Amino acid sequence: MQMNASMANNYLGIYEWVDSNSYSITITKKGDTLFLEYADDGQSNSLALEVMDAENAINIETGQRLKFKRNKAGKVTGVLWRNRFEFRKR
């Protein structure tokens, strides 16, 4: 899916895990690609995301999926990662 700058910017930001606000993930953009950045066992990870549609993205290498949640105005308010970890956008 082709994204314009406004659409891509809607995804960007820090998302806090609903179950523990001490863990967060970050969606960044480098060039035309979105990245999911997170720490796991003290190691930083960065996964390139393929945006499938306005609400879904996937990392082709790992198969990890993100489902973006939106409010009625269309603003991204959260994400569901791996179909089980819910994050709220800061």
Secondary structure, 3 states (H helix, E strand, C coil): CCCCHHHHHHHCEEEEECCEEEEEEEEEEECCEEEEEEEECCEEEEEEEEEEECCEEECCCCCCEEEEEECCCCCEEEEEECCCEEEEEC
